Structure formats: C-alpha cells, structure tokens
Amino acid sequence: MHKLAIIILNWNGSEMMRKYLPSVVENSLVGNVVVADNASSDDSVEMLAKEFPHVQRILLDKNYGFAEGYNQAIAQLPTYEYYLLLNSDVEIRQKGWDKVLTDYMDQHPECAVCQPKLLDLKKAEEAEREQGCTNHSLYFEYAGCAGGFLDKYGYPFCRGRILGTVEEDKGQYDNPRTVLWATGAALLCRATDWRASGGLDSRFFAHMEEIDLCWRIRTMGRDIVCIPQSTAYHLGGATLNQGNPRKTFLNFRNNLLMLYKNLPEAELKATLRIRMVLDYVAALQFLLKGDLANMKAVFKARREFQKMRDEYIPIRQHIQATRKVQRIPERTHYSILWQYYIKGHRTYSSLPA
C-alpha cells in the first residue's frame, strides 16, 4: 500500500501551478503528488506534461467542481493509506511538512482527518517585498488558520480567525488541537475514513463541503485535529473572490444543507427557524450597502435549499441512525455573531470556553 497521495485539483490554473507546484514537489517527503485536472480549457495539461513530466496526472472528462472533482480523482487512484487534498494556490516552505502530518496520524489511530497550520501567503509575500527578508510577521489565512469550529447556528470560525478578523500568528495556537473541521485548502484524510464517510458531497459543488465531511466524520466518533508543527501558505480566493455572488449563493445554500444533514433531531427545527431570520438579516445588510447581487444570492440560496431538502431526507436519516456522538464539543453552545458583535470577542482565545 502506498503511504500518501497529495492531490491537487486544477481548473484553468496553469500559471498558479507553474508558480506553486514546485514547492509542493520539493518539500514533500512521503507524498506522491498527483494533479487532477477538471477539464481545463487553458494550457494546464500541456504545461504539466512539458514542465512537470514526473507528476502524475488524472484527466477528468468535465468540470466536476471541487467536491466531486476530488471524489472522481480519488476513485481513480490505487490504494493509499492517506489522501491529502491540496489547493493549487498553496505554497510549501517546510521540508517534510507532509511527514509531520502522517507521523501524527500513524501515532493516533483515533484521528481521521488533520490539517497543517495555514498562513497567509499574500501577506507573507508583500512583507518580503517591502522588508526584503523572511523575518517578518506572519498572519493566519482566512480559510483554515489553526483549525475550525462551528457555532450553534452553523457559522464557522477558526483558531486565528473570527468572522472577518484574522490574527497575527505569534505561536498562540501551536498546540495540536481537536477541532470540528479541517480546511479544504490542505486536508489530510485517512483512506478508511474517506470511504466510510462517502467522501465529499458532490451536490455542494464547492464551499462548505469540507466542513460537512468533517462534521459527518466527527459524528461517527472520529477525531479531527490541527497539527501546527506542519505549515502551509495559502493565497486564497483563487477561484471566487470574497463578495462574489456565486460564492455567497454556494456558502448560504450549502451551509443550510449541511445543517439539515448533520444537526441532531432535537435541535433541527429551532436552529433552522433562527437561521432563516439571520439569513434575512444578512440579505438586508447587502441591500443597505446597495449590493443587490449578493442580496439576491441569499434569497436564491434559501429557495434552492427548500427545493433540495426532500432529496436529503434519506441522507439525514442515515447520518442520524449511525450517529455515535450526540454532543460534539467543537460545536459551541453560543452564537459567534453575538460574541463578536455584541460581546466584542475578536480572537479565538477570548471566546468563552
């Protein structure tokens, strides 16, 4: 059995891979790097064949999106012990970053998924250009930081990022920590747990799919851990920028689908009622800003959720029937919106225990 497949899903990211793929290849000690191409229309395939002939390629027949793209790619791979899903806009600067992750997993069989500490590549590059050295302040990257959590209404936050506030990395979260979700930008999953969970939900297409996967795995009684002794630098926003209406639609719709699938029965109705109110508040905020496109995206997301809800009934029933953990401690009893806007908590370490 092979140890680790590092799978980079690409769609029209030729220049991105040309820039960042060498760092992954050079600094990975145990991982076999694989690029799965989502039917790119640029020169990605030709570029890989010419400049990275030693990197394994999987050519998909169409753009399956993030979720199903990874499902399709993993289905075509030989047997591996671990799969590491890695974004194409991730740069690796630490030799053996992948071995740090697999060593931890080897020593902790109760752990199904882990992630490295995720740092902001754009800010790091800007500081290096301005200061002319690598000895500068580092900041967490929005997408995953040092491990993710959920509040009681389904809003994600991280060690290192609460809503829009991102912290400087001062080593404050350098302890390995059980979390609710690992970032899809650099997510390592044990192959047996991947198969047991069914992989990513293809209907999500993109966004929230890794949180849904991790929540399902956590419900099965398995651990999700951030291992900050391994680090990766993420550019972020390479596919859809923050504020893009398409991204707003996918985030809102998929978050509601995720809640419907995974919430315990006792919480489902009340949580979805409160989320309806909160979603309409979010739409109103977009309206007051004059952002009609994102306001419409919220309403569209809620309509789509209602249309898709019935097809998720058997999936929800299966998750609830196989649930081994009723109360997941990494899903908080409080609202992160209340803690952030009313209580003024801007950092993870200041939040209630």
N, C-alpha and C positions, 0 to 999 in steps of 0.2 A: 504493500500500500504506500502511495506517495504521501508525503507529510502535509504540504500546504500548497494550495493554488491561490495566487494573488490575481484576482480577476478584475480587469479594468474594462468597464463598459463604455464604448465610444460611439458618439454620433456626431459626425462633422467636426471632429476635434483634432484635425491633423496638426495644426500649429501648437495646440495645447500639449499633445503627446510628444511632439518634437522637443518641446521645452522641458517637460517634467518626467517623461518616461525614463530617460537615462538615470535619474536619481533613484528611481524605484529599483531598476535593474542592478545598479551598482551597490546599493546599500542593503539589499535583501539577501540573507544568508541561507534560509531554508525554504523560501517560497519560489515556486515556479511561476513566472509572470506570464499571464495569458491576457490578450486583448480580444474582447468580444465586440464585433462591430455591428451596430444596429442599422444596417443597410445605409451607410453614409453616402451622401451624394457629392462630397468633396473628394480629395485625393488621399483620404486616410489609408485605405487598403494598399494602394500603390506605395505610399510613403513608408508604411510599416514593412512591406516586403523588401524595399530598397535599403532603408536605413536601419531597420531592426529585424534582420532575417532570422535571428536566433530566438525571437519572441514568438511564442505560439499564438496563432490567430484562429478565431472562430467567427465565421461569416454568417450572420443571421439573414433571413430572407426578406425581412421588413423591419421597420422601426417598432419594436415591441414596447417602447418606453423603458423606464428604469426598472420597474418591478418585474415584469415578465421577461425583459431582456436578460436579467440575471438568472431567472428560472430556466430559460431556454439554454443559456450558456452552461450552467452547471449540469444540466441534463446531458450535455454532450461531452462532459469531461470524464476521464477514467476515475477510478476510486481514489479519493483523497481523504485524509483524516480531518483536515480543516479547509474551509473556504474563507478567503479574505476579500470582501467587496471593497474596491478602492476607486474613488473618483479620479477622473483623468486630470483634474486640476490640483492634485496633491503632489507636493514635493517632499522627498525624504532626505534628511540631512544626518541621520543617525545610523551608523553601520550596525546591522544586526537588529534593527527595530522589530522585525518580524519574529526573530528568535525569542526576544523578550516576551512576546505575546504567547507563542506556542509553548515556551517553557512553563509559563504560569498555568496554561490550560492543562499541560501534562501533569502538573502537580496538584491540580484542583479539578478532579473529575465531576464535581457537582456544578461546575461552571459550563454554561452552554455557549455564551457569547461574551466577547470582550472588545474593547477599543483602546487605542492609544490616546494620549493627551493630544488634543487638536489645537494648533496655534495658527494665528492669522498670518498667512503668507504675504498678503498685500502690505500690511503694516510693517512686517519684517523687512521686506524689500525696500519700502520707502525709507525706513530708518537707515538701512545700509547705504542707500544712495546719498542721503543727506549727511550722515555721520562718517561715512567712509570706513566703517568697521562692523564687525558682527557682535561687538559687545554693546548691546543696546536693550532697551526694554522690550519685552515680548508680551503680546496680548493673546488671549484666547480667541478662537474663531467661533463665530456665532452658531454654526451648525451642530457643534457637539461638545466643545470645551473639554471638561473633565468628567463627562458622564451626565445622562439626562434623567429627569424626573417628570411626573405629571401631577397637576393639582386635581382637586376633586371634580372639576368640570371639564377636564381633558386638555388644559393648556400646558404645553411643555415648557420646561425651563432646565437650566443646567448648573452644575458647579462651574461658575465662571461667567454665566450669562443669565440674567433675569429679564425677560421680555427684551427691550432694546438696549439694555445696559450691559456692556461687555467689560469684564475686569482685566487688569494687567496681571500677568502670571508672575507671582512672587513666590511660587512654591507652596502657596497656601492649600492647594488641593493635590499634593504629591503623594498622598496615601492611596493605595488601591482601595476601591470602594464599590460595594454593591449598589447598582443603580437600576432604574426601570428600563431604560433604553440606551442603546449604543448608537452612535451616529452612523448613518449610511455612507458617509464620506470615507470611512475606514472601519469597517465592521467585520470582525472575525467570528465565524460560527462553526461549531463542531458539526461535522457532516451528519452524524446520527441525529442531532437535534434539528438540523435543517430538514431532514427527511421526515422526522416525527411531527414537525410543525406544519409541513406542507409548503414551506418556503414563503416567498413574498406574495401578497395578494395582487394578482395581475390586474384586477379591475381598478386598482388605485392609480395605475399608470405611472405616477410619480408623486412624491411628497407624502409624508406620514407613514409610508409603507414599512420603514424600518422600526418605527415606534410600535406599530401594530404587530409586527413579527415578534419583537422583544416582549411585548405585553403578553402575547399568547404563550411564548416560551416560559415567561416568569409565572404565569398562571399554572403551568404544568409542573411547578415546583423546582425549576432550574434557575441558576443564578446568572445575572448579567453584571459584568464588572468593568470598570475603567482602570487601566493599568498605566499610570502616568510616567512610569520609568521608560515607556516607549513613547516617542513623539512623532507627529506628522504635521506638516504645514499645508493648510488648505486655502486656496484662493477664494472659493465661494462665489455663488451667483453666476457660474459659467454657463448655465443653461437658461434659467429665467431669473432676472433681477428682482430684488425685493421691490414690491409695489406693482409688479406685473399682474394685470387682472387674471390671466390664466393661472398664475401661481396662487393668487388669492382664492380663486374658484377651487382648485385642487386641494389646497390646505383646509378650507372650510368643509368641503364635501367629504374628504377622506377622514377628517377628524370626527365627523358625525358618524360615519360608517364604522370607524374604529371603536367609538364609544358604544354603539349599538351591539357590536360583536362581543365586546370584552367585559362590559360592566356586569357586576353581579345583579341578579334579578331584583333584589331589594332596593337597589339604587337607580335602576334604569329610568323609570318614568319621571321621577323628580329631577334627575340630572338633565334629561333631555328637555324638560319644560324650562328649566333655568337657562340652559344653553340657547334655547330659542330666543329668550329675552336678550341675552348677551349678544347674540348674533345680530339682532335688530339694532341694538345699541351701536355695534361696530359699523353697520350699514349707515346709520345716522351720522356717525363721525365722518365717514367718507363723504357723505352728502354735504356736510357743513364745510368740508375742505374743498368742495367743488369737484371731487373725484367721482364722477358718475360711473365710470367704467368699473371701478372696484366696488362701488355700492351695488351695481347690477350683478357683479360676480358673486357677492354674498347671497343675494336672493336666488340666483341661478343654482348655487351650491345646495341651498336648502331644498329647492324643488327637485333637484337630481337625487338628493338623499331620499326623499319621500318615494320617488319612482323606484329606486334600487332596494328599498328596505325589505320588501317581501322576498326577494331572491336571497337575502341574507338570513332569513329565518332558520333554515336547516343548519347553516354555518354557526349561528349563535347557539342553537340547541346543542350542537356537538361540543362547542367550547365549554358551555356550562356543564354538560354531562361529564366531561373529562377533567374538569377543574380540580386541582389538588390544593390550591391556595386560595382562601376566601379573601383575606385581607393582605394586600401587598403593601408593605411599609414604605416603599419608594413612591407610592401614590398618596399624596398628602391629604389630610382631612380638611385643609383650608383652601381658600381661593387665592391664587397667586396674584390676581388682579387687585384684590383687597389689600394684600400685604404690600404690594408695590405702590399703588396709587394712594391708598388711604394711610397705611402704616409707615410708608416711606422706606421699606426694605429694598435696597438696590443690589445687594450682594447675597449670594447663597449662604455665606457664613452668618449673616444677620437674621436669617429666617428662623421661625420657631422650630424647635427640634421635631 
